[in-house]
Amino acid sequence: MLAAAQRLRRSTDFAAAVRGGRRAGRGALVVHLSLPTSPDPATATSPEPARSSGTEQPSAPARAGFVVSKAVGNAVVRNRVRRRLRHLVRERLAGLPTGSTLVVRALPAAADASYPRLGADLDAAIAAAKAPRGRRSR
């Protein structure tokens, strides 16, 4: 179980992470990662995440939230997926920068995914969301 300080509970926290964070989808998961803003000039041009001004302090721990919709399955399946994801994220939360916000959204394929596959998908999605964004050609 995640500590209370490490959980997202308000819908505004979820919305800020989804709107202002980086999105990466891998396998059965989609991850939204909102990194804390740093004062260095290299990131001064990046858009500021939609947050209220006093909620995130630099010493705040990394926090996580989960979105498992009815499309994943019935209540038993959704809770099983949520428990697995919560356990996987708890192990990886220390590796995120302090003050970051992580939202993990389970896709319907997560209902049939094994625990190791969910872990591999989560690792790949977090790595992709943490990687600096390059310019994409269209």
Disulfide bonds with the S-S distance in Angstrom:
none
